[in-house]
Amino acid sequence: MQKTKVLTEGAVLTGIFIVMMLLSVFVPFFLMALMWFLPLPFIIYTARHDVKPGITMLAAAVLLSSIIGGFIGLPYALLAGVGGVTAGALIRRNKDAFFVLAGSSIAYIVVLVVLYAASILILNIDPIAAIQDVMRQSVKQAEAMLSSIGQEPSQNLEAFNEMIKQIGYLGPLLIVFTGIFYAVITQLITHAVLRRLQINPKPFPPFRQWNFPRSLLWYYLIVSIAFFIEFEEGSAPFIIVWNVFPLLETAMALQGFTVVFYYCYVKSISKAFPIILLISGLFLPFVLLLARILGIIDLGFQLKKRLKPDVK
């Protein structure tokens, strides 16, 4: 009876995944909403029944996706399935939330790399090159519109062309950011759903308590120096620095924002202020710069430990 129940639950959750996958593939309107929920059936099943049943469900989902959705459905099953089984297995073992995030991020990144390589080797399509072509076409249309009204192309278009060129070197960065971002959003959704199913994964600590390893500061300083060295464009050192530097800058900015949240907490300032500041950092470069400076100071001198609550 127990085995029958496990198999039945696996069949139901696989069916739910297939329905969501088909809606995502054939009804683009649903893609942005459902893509975040695709790993959820795998996470729930693996968290309840462990890795082996999860892998069985993954194999069934990959097979059905290939039959029903063809080459389009297969990437959905691989990405959601591998990441979902990984996250579910770690949650079942009661691992820390950041450990689950790291494990699922690595799983998503590995699958994205495999899919990227398969796209080039099997389909002879480079997704990043395709994105560059679309962006170049947009620039050409903008130049044509300016010429039709008697204006010369602006320097902004030239800068945009240079940015398009640089995207070709940022493939690893785009894949890593995509994997981590997808893992973060899906894990937040997963925590909300699993609690309703009486599965209690370890929650993330409050954002103000997040801390990156202090060793990251040294990596940031080394890569910052390397960033200003004029490596040959397209060379291995050039590509490594251009991909690692934005990751480290993002880490420093996040560390800086934790300082702001912590300061507002100990000084009893409204939560709205740090949230607004964090959102504004997405659009205002000087806010990010200040956050990075705070992050560097915090990692170097443990700034948050020096902040004390107001005495009332």
Phi, psi and chi 1 to 4 in degrees:
 res  aa     phi    psi   chi1   chi2   chi3   chi4
   1 MET       -  -40.4  -70.9  -65.8  -66.8      -
   2 GLN   -64.2  -43.9 -178.1   64.8   26.2      -
   3 LYS   -63.7  -38.9  -71.4 -175.9  177.1  179.7
   4 THR   -63.9  -40.7  -58.4      -      -      -
   5 LYS   -63.7  -42.2 -177.8 -179.6  177.5 -180.0
   6 VAL   -63.8  -44.8  171.6      -      -      -
   7 LEU   -64.7  -40.0  -69.9  173.1      -      -
   8 THR   -64.1  -44.7  -58.0      -      -      -
   9 GLU   -62.4  -39.9 -175.9  178.6  -15.2      -
  10 GLY   -62.9  -40.1      -      -      -      -
  11 ALA   -65.8  -41.0      -      -      -      -
  12 VAL   -65.1  -46.8  170.8      -      -      -
  13 LEU   -67.1  -35.7  -71.4  171.2      -      -
  14 THR   -63.6  -41.1  -57.4      -      -      -
  15 GLY   -62.3  -40.6      -      -      -      -
  16 ILE   -62.3  -42.7  -68.4  172.9      -      -
  17 PHE   -62.2  -44.7  166.5   76.8      -      -
  18 ILE   -60.6  -41.9  -66.0  -62.7      -      -
  19 VAL   -62.3  -47.2  170.5      -      -      -
  20 MET   -62.9  -39.4  -70.0 -165.6  -64.0      -
  21 MET   -63.9  -44.3 -177.5  -87.9  -65.7      -
  22 LEU   -64.4  -41.1  -69.5  175.4      -      -
  23 LEU   -63.4  -38.4  -72.5  172.9      -      -
  24 SER   -67.2  -37.7  -60.4      -      -      -
  25 VAL   -77.0  -46.0  170.5      -      -      -
  26 PHE  -100.9  -11.3  -63.4  108.6      -      -
  27 VAL  -127.3   86.8 -172.3      -      -      -
  28 PRO   -53.0  -26.1  -25.1   33.9      -      -
  29 PHE   -58.1  -33.1  173.9   77.6      -      -
  30 PHE   -85.4  -13.0  -71.6  101.6      -      -
  31 LEU   -57.9  -51.6  176.1   59.9      -      -
  32 MET   -63.0  -28.7  -70.7  -55.7  -62.9      -
  33 ALA   -84.4  -42.1      -      -      -      -
  34 LEU   -85.1  -22.7  -68.2  178.6      -      -
  35 MET   -59.0  -28.8   63.7 -178.7  -66.8      -
  36 TRP   -77.5  -17.4  -48.9  108.2      -      -
  37 PHE  -101.1   -6.7  -65.9   87.8      -      -
  38 LEU   -59.8  -39.1  -71.5  174.9      -      -
  39 PRO   -74.1  -12.7  -15.1   30.3      -      -
  40 LEU   -59.6  -45.6 -165.8   55.4      -      -
  41 PRO   -58.2  -38.6  -24.8   34.7      -      -
  42 PHE   -68.4  -39.6  -60.6   96.7      -      -
  43 ILE   -64.5  -47.1  -63.8  173.7      -      -
  44 ILE   -60.3  -48.2  -66.5  172.3      -      -
  45 TYR   -65.2  -43.5 -168.0   62.6      -      -
  46 THR   -71.4  -38.8  -53.8      -      -      -
  47 ALA   -62.9  -30.6      -      -      -      -
  48 ARG   -84.3  -36.7  -80.5  179.3  167.2  174.4
  49 HIS  -123.9    1.9  -54.9  -65.8      -      -
  50 ASP    85.9 -175.8 -146.5  -10.3      -      -
  51 VAL   -69.8  -46.7  176.4      -      -      -
  52 LYS   -58.8  -50.0  -71.7 -175.4  178.3  179.6
  53 PRO   -60.2  -35.8  -24.3   35.4      -      -
  54 GLY   -62.9  -41.7      -      -      -      -
  55 ILE   -66.0  -37.7  -67.8  174.9      -      -
  56 THR   -61.6  -44.1  -57.9      -      -      -
  57 MET   -62.7  -40.7  178.4 -178.5  170.2      -
  58 LEU   -60.4  -44.9  169.4   59.3      -      -
  59 ALA   -61.9  -42.6      -      -      -      -
  60 ALA   -64.6  -41.3      -      -      -      -
  61 ALA   -66.4  -39.9      -      -      -      -
  62 VAL   -63.7  -43.6  167.6      -      -      -
  63 LEU   -64.0  -48.6  179.3   61.2      -      -
  64 LEU   -66.1  -39.2  -69.3  172.6      -      -
  65 SER   -63.4  -38.4  -61.4      -      -      -
  66 SER   -67.2  -38.6  -58.4      -      -      -
  67 ILE   -72.7  -46.0  -65.4  172.6      -      -
  68 ILE   -83.9  -44.9  -60.2  173.5      -      -
  69 GLY  -100.0   -7.0      -      -      -      -
  70 GLY    67.2 -151.6      -      -      -      -
  71 PHE   -62.9  -23.4  -79.2  113.9      -      -
  72 ILE   -75.1  -37.7  -59.5  177.1      -      -
  73 GLY   -76.3  -30.3      -      -      -      -
  74 LEU   -58.0  -46.6 -179.3   59.3      -      -
  75 PRO   -59.6  -36.5  -23.5   34.3      -      -
  76 TYR   -60.5  -46.1  -73.7   82.5      -      -
  77 ALA   -65.9  -42.4      -      -      -      -
  78 LEU   -65.4  -47.0  -74.4  173.7      -      -
  79 LEU   -65.2  -52.4 -175.1   64.7      -      -
  80 ALA   -68.0  -38.8      -      -      -      -
  81 GLY   -69.5  -50.5      -      -      -      -
  82 VAL   -63.8  -46.4  173.8      -      -      -
  83 GLY   -65.6  -40.0      -      -      -      -
  84 GLY   -66.8  -43.9      -      -      -      -
  85 VAL   -63.7  -40.6  169.9      -      -      -
  86 THR   -61.8  -49.0  -58.4      -      -      -
  87 ALA   -63.6  -42.9      -      -      -      -
  88 GLY   -62.2  -40.8      -      -      -      -
  89 ALA   -64.9  -39.7      -      -      -      -
  90 LEU   -70.7  -37.3  -65.7  173.3      -      -
  91 ILE   -65.2  -41.0  -70.5  171.2      -      -
  92 ARG   -60.1  -33.7 -178.2  176.0  176.0   82.8
  93 ARG   -86.1    8.4  -75.2  155.7  178.7   75.3
  94 ASN    60.6   38.8 -156.0   29.8      -      -
  95 LYS   -75.7  157.4  -64.2  -64.6 -175.4 -179.2
  96 ASP   -59.1  148.9 -179.1   81.9      -      -
  97 ALA   -57.8  -39.5      -      -      -      -
  98 PHE   -69.6  -32.0  -77.5  114.3      -      -
  99 PHE   -66.5  -42.8 -164.6   93.6      -      -
 100 VAL   -61.9  -42.6  177.3      -      -      -
 101 LEU   -62.2  -44.4  176.4   61.2      -      -
 102 ALA   -63.4  -44.0      -      -      -      -
 103 GLY   -64.4  -46.3      -      -      -      -
 104 SER   -68.6  -35.6   56.0      -      -      -
 105 SER   -60.7  -45.7  -63.7      -      -      -
 106 ILE   -61.5  -41.7  -68.1  171.0      -      -
 107 ALA   -61.7  -46.8      -      -      -      -
 108 TYR   -62.8  -41.8  -69.5  129.5      -      -
 109 ILE   -63.9  -43.4  -69.0  167.4      -      -
 110 VAL   -61.4  -44.8  168.6      -      -      -
 111 VAL   -64.1  -41.0  175.3      -      -      -
 112 LEU   -61.8  -40.2  -72.3  170.8      -      -
 113 VAL   -63.5  -44.1  170.5      -      -      -
 114 VAL   -62.5  -44.3  170.9      -      -      -
 115 LEU   -65.4  -38.0  -67.4  175.1      -      -
 116 TYR   -63.8  -46.1 -178.2   77.5      -      -
 117 ALA   -64.3  -40.7      -      -      -      -
 118 ALA   -64.7  -37.5      -      -      -      -
 119 SER   -61.1  -38.9  176.1      -      -      -
 120 ILE   -75.6  -45.6  -65.2  174.3      -      -
 121 LEU   -77.0  -37.3  -63.4  175.2      -      -
 122 ILE   -94.8  -48.4  -61.1  174.5      -      -
 123 LEU   -93.7   -9.2  -57.3  178.0      -      -
 124 ASN    58.5   37.5 -160.6   27.7      -      -
 125 ILE  -125.3  123.7  -62.1  174.4      -      -
 126 ASP   -97.1  107.8 -174.7  -22.0      -      -
 127 PRO   -56.5  -39.3  -24.6   34.5      -      -
 128 ILE   -68.3  -41.2  -66.4  179.0      -      -
 129 ALA   -62.5  -36.6      -      -      -      -
 130 ALA   -64.9  -40.8      -      -      -      -
 131 ILE   -63.0  -41.8  -66.9  172.5      -      -
 132 GLN   -61.5  -41.3  -73.3  178.0  -67.3      -
 133 ASP   -62.4  -42.8  -70.7  -21.2      -      -
 134 VAL   -62.7  -42.2  171.1      -      -      -
 135 MET   -67.8  -38.1  -64.8  176.8   72.8      -
 136 ARG   -64.6  -38.6  -71.2 -168.9 -176.7  100.1
 137 GLN   -62.5  -38.1  -70.9  -63.2  -34.7      -
 138 SER   -64.4  -40.5  -60.8      -      -      -
 139 VAL   -65.2  -42.2  172.1      -      -      -
 140 LYS   -62.1  -39.5  -72.4 -179.0  179.7  179.0
 141 GLN   -66.0  -38.5  -69.5  176.0    2.9      -
 142 ALA   -65.5  -41.5      -      -      -      -
 143 GLU   -63.2  -39.9  -70.0  176.1  -17.0      -
 144 ALA   -64.8  -40.0      -      -      -      -
 145 MET   -64.4  -41.4  -69.8  178.0   59.9      -
 146 LEU   -64.8  -40.9  -70.7  173.1      -      -
 147 SER   -66.0  -35.0  -61.6      -      -      -
 148 SER   -67.5  -23.6   66.0      -      -      -
 149 ILE  -104.6   14.3   58.1  176.9      -      -
 150 GLY    80.6   21.8      -      -      -      -
 151 GLN  -112.3  150.5  -65.6 -173.4   10.5      -
 152 GLU   -82.9  147.3  -67.3  -66.6  -32.6      -
 153 PRO   -55.5  135.1  -24.6   33.4      -      -
 154 SER   -80.2  167.4   66.1      -      -      -
 155 GLN   -65.5  -25.0  -68.4 -177.0  -11.0      -
 156 ASN   -62.0  -38.0  -69.9  -26.4      -      -
 157 LEU   -68.3  -36.7  -69.7  179.9      -      -
 158 GLU   -65.0  -40.9  -66.0  178.3    5.5      -
 159 ALA   -65.2  -35.2      -      -      -      -
 160 PHE   -66.3  -39.6 -162.5   64.7      -      -
 161 ASN   -62.3  -39.4  -85.1  -40.3      -      -
 162 GLU   -66.2  -38.3 -176.1   62.0   26.0      -
 163 MET   -64.4  -40.2 -175.8 -167.6   72.7      -
 164 ILE   -61.0  -40.1  -65.1  172.0      -      -
 165 LYS   -63.0  -41.0 -179.2 -178.3  176.5 -177.9
 166 GLN   -68.4  -27.7  -61.7  -62.8  -21.6      -
 167 ILE   -57.8  -31.8  -72.4  175.5      -      -
 168 GLY   -61.3  -23.5      -      -      -      -
 169 TYR   -92.7   -7.4  -57.8  124.2      -      -
 170 LEU  -105.2   21.3  -61.1  177.7      -      -
 171 GLY   -55.1  -51.5      -      -      -      -
 172 PRO   -58.5  -40.7  -25.7   35.1      -      -
 173 LEU   -62.6  -44.9  175.6   67.1      -      -
 174 LEU   -62.2  -40.8  -64.7  174.4      -      -
 175 ILE   -66.6  -44.3  -69.7  173.9      -      -
 176 VAL   -65.1  -46.4  169.8      -      -      -
 177 PHE   -60.7  -42.7  -97.8  130.1      -      -
 178 THR   -62.1  -45.8  -58.8      -      -      -
 179 GLY   -61.9  -44.7      -      -      -      -
 180 ILE   -68.3  -44.6  -65.8  174.2      -      -
 181 PHE   -62.8  -42.3 -176.7   72.6      -      -
 182 TYR   -63.8  -40.0 -167.7   57.6      -      -
 183 ALA   -65.0  -40.8      -      -      -      -
 184 VAL   -63.2  -50.3  169.0      -      -      -
 185 ILE   -65.1  -46.0  -59.6  -59.7      -      -
 186 THR   -64.8  -33.7   54.7      -      -      -
 187 GLN   -70.8  -38.0 -171.2  165.4  -24.0      -
 188 LEU   -62.8  -42.2  -67.9  174.5      -      -
 189 ILE   -64.8  -42.5  -66.5  172.0      -      -
 190 THR   -59.8  -44.3  -64.7      -      -      -
 191 HIS   -59.6  -42.0  -78.4 -163.0      -      -
 192 ALA   -65.1  -40.8      -      -      -      -
 193 VAL   -73.7  -44.6  173.9      -      -      -
 194 LEU   -63.4  -34.5  -70.1 -175.7      -      -
 195 ARG   -63.3  -35.1  -70.6 -168.2 -171.7   97.1
 196 ARG   -69.5  -23.8  -68.0 -178.2  174.2  -87.3
 197 LEU   -94.3   12.0  -61.9  175.0      -      -
 198 GLN    63.0   30.3  -63.1 -177.5  -19.7      -
 199 ILE  -111.5  119.7  -57.9  172.6      -      -
 200 ASN  -110.4   87.8  -64.7  -48.6      -      -
 201 PRO   -69.3  155.3   26.8  -33.4      -      -
 202 LYS   -65.2  129.2  -73.1 -173.0  176.0 -179.5
 203 PRO   -78.6  162.1   30.2  -35.1      -      -
 204 PHE   -68.3  144.7  -74.1  105.5      -      -
 205 PRO   -68.7  162.5   24.7  -33.1      -      -
 206 PRO   -54.2  145.0  -23.8   33.0      -      -
 207 PHE   -55.6  -33.3 -178.1   63.5      -      -
 208 ARG   -65.0  -18.9   65.1  179.9  179.7  -87.7
 209 GLN   -96.6   -0.3  -64.1  178.2    4.0      -
 210 TRP   -68.4  140.4  -69.7   20.1      -      -
 211 ASN  -146.3  128.7  -73.7  -65.0      -      -
 212 PHE   -82.5  157.1  -73.1   99.7      -      -
 213 PRO   -59.5  142.9  -21.2   31.7      -      -
 214 ARG   -64.2  -25.8  -63.8 -173.2   70.2 -175.9
 215 SER   -62.4  -22.5   59.2      -      -      -
 216 LEU   -62.1  -28.7 -154.9   66.4      -      -
 217 LEU   -62.3  -41.1  178.0   59.6      -      -
 218 TRP   -67.0  -40.3  -66.3  106.0      -      -
 219 TYR   -60.8  -40.5  -60.3  141.3      -      -
 220 TYR   -64.0  -43.2  178.1   70.6      -      -
 221 LEU   -65.5  -41.8  -66.5  175.6      -      -
 222 ILE   -64.2  -47.4  -67.9  169.9      -      -
 223 VAL   -68.3  -33.2  175.0      -      -      -
 224 SER   -62.4  -41.5  -62.8      -      -      -
 225 ILE   -65.0  -43.8  -65.8  171.0      -      -
 226 ALA   -64.1  -29.1      -      -      -      -
 227 PHE   -63.0  -30.0 -173.4   78.0      -      -
 228 PHE   -92.5    1.2  -67.3  100.3      -      -
 229 ILE   -84.9  132.6  -61.6  174.5      -      -
 230 GLU   -82.8   82.2  -66.0 -174.9    0.9      -
 231 PHE   -73.4  154.9  -66.5  110.9      -      -
 232 GLU   -62.3  129.9 -179.2 -177.2   -7.7      -
 233 GLU   -61.1  128.7 -174.0  170.3  -20.7      -
 234 GLY    92.1   -9.0      -      -      -      -
 235 SER   -74.2  164.8   64.5      -      -      -
 236 ALA   -59.4  -47.1      -      -      -      -
 237 PRO   -60.6  -38.8  -23.4   33.9      -      -
 238 PHE   -60.1  -47.7  177.5   88.7      -      -
 239 ILE   -67.4  -40.8  -66.7  173.6      -      -
 240 ILE   -61.8  -48.5  -69.6  171.5      -      -
 241 VAL   -63.6  -44.0  169.8      -      -      -
 242 TRP   -65.6  -24.8  -88.6   77.5      -      -
 243 ASN   -91.6  -34.3  -78.1  -86.0      -      -
 244 VAL   -80.6  -37.4  173.3      -      -      -
 245 PHE   -58.4  -47.1 -172.4   63.0      -      -
 246 PRO   -62.5  -34.8  -22.5   34.0      -      -
 247 LEU   -62.6  -45.2  -75.3  172.7      -      -
 248 LEU   -68.9  -35.9  -66.2  174.0      -      -
 249 GLU   -63.2  -40.3  -79.9 -161.3  -44.2      -
 250 THR   -63.5  -41.7  -58.2      -      -      -
 251 ALA   -62.6  -42.7      -      -      -      -
 252 MET   -64.6  -39.2  -69.2  -60.8  114.5      -
 253 ALA   -65.5  -42.9      -      -      -      -
 254 LEU   -61.8  -41.6  -74.5  174.3      -      -
 255 GLN   -61.0  -39.9 -174.2   69.1   39.9      -
 256 GLY   -64.6  -40.1      -      -      -      -
 257 PHE   -67.2  -31.0  -78.2  119.4      -      -
 258 THR   -63.1  -32.5   67.2      -      -      -
 259 VAL   -64.7  -43.4  176.2      -      -      -
 260 VAL   -62.0  -45.9  176.4      -      -      -
 261 PHE   -62.7  -40.1  -85.5   73.2      -      -
 262 TYR   -67.5  -42.2 -172.5   80.5      -      -
 263 TYR   -60.6  -46.1  178.2   83.3      -      -
 264 CYS   -64.5  -31.9  -67.5      -      -      -
 265 TYR   -69.0  -49.4  173.0   75.2      -      -
 266 VAL   -72.8  -22.8  -60.9      -      -      -
 267 LYS   -98.6    6.6  -60.0  -61.5 -177.6 -178.9
 268 SER    57.7   39.2  -58.5      -      -      -
 269 ILE   -89.2  146.0  -61.5  174.1      -      -
 270 SER   -52.1  139.9  171.6      -      -      -
 271 LYS   -64.0  -21.5  -67.5 -179.6  179.3  179.3
 272 ALA   -62.9  -35.8      -      -      -      -
 273 PHE   -61.6  -53.8  174.5   74.2      -      -
 274 PRO   -65.9  -31.0   21.9  -32.5      -      -
 275 ILE   -66.4  -44.5  -67.8  173.4      -      -
 276 ILE   -62.2  -41.0  -67.6  172.2      -      -
 277 LEU   -63.1  -41.9 -162.4   64.8      -      -
 278 LEU   -63.0  -43.6  178.0   61.3      -      -
 279 ILE   -66.7  -40.1  -65.2  173.3      -      -
 280 SER   -64.2  -26.8   67.4      -      -      -
 281 GLY   -63.6  -21.3      -      -      -      -
 282 LEU   -71.6  -19.3  -60.0  174.5      -      -
 283 PHE  -120.2  -20.1  -51.5   99.3      -      -
 284 LEU  -114.5  108.9  -58.3  174.4      -      -
 285 PRO   -59.5  -34.5  -24.5   34.2      -      -
 286 PHE   -68.6  -27.3   76.2   89.6      -      -
 287 VAL   -67.0  -42.3  174.8      -      -      -
 288 LEU   -63.3  -39.4  -78.9 -179.4      -      -
 289 LEU   -61.4  -46.6  175.8   60.6      -      -
 290 LEU   -62.9  -38.3  -67.0  175.6      -      -
 291 ALA   -64.8  -41.0      -      -      -      -
 292 ARG   -63.3  -40.8  -77.2 -162.9  -66.3  -88.8
 293 ILE   -61.6  -44.0  -66.1  172.0      -      -
 294 LEU   -61.2  -41.3  -89.5  178.8      -      -
 295 GLY   -62.8  -41.2      -      -      -      -
 296 ILE   -64.0  -44.4  -68.6  169.7      -      -
 297 ILE   -63.5  -41.2  -64.2  172.4      -      -
 298 ASP   -65.1  -44.2 -173.5   32.4      -      -
 299 LEU   -68.6  -34.7  -74.1 -178.7      -      -
 300 GLY   -78.6  -36.7      -      -      -      -
 301 PHE  -124.9   10.2  -58.4   99.0      -      -
 302 GLN    51.2   58.5  -63.4 -176.8  -44.0      -
 303 LEU   -60.9  -39.3 -177.4   59.7      -      -
 304 LYS   -63.6  -34.1  -80.2 -172.4  -71.2 -166.2
 305 LYS   -68.5  -19.7  -69.9 -174.6  177.3 -179.4
 306 ARG   -88.6  -11.4  -58.4  172.8 -174.6  -87.4
 307 LEU   -84.0  128.1  -64.8  173.6      -      -
 308 LYS  -117.4  145.5  -57.8  -62.1 -179.8 -177.3
 309 PRO   -63.6  153.2  -18.2   29.8      -      -
 310 ASP   -66.1  139.6  -72.1  -27.7      -      -
 311 VAL   -87.9  122.0  178.1      -      -      -
 312 LYS  -111.3      -  -65.1 -177.7 -179.4 -179.7
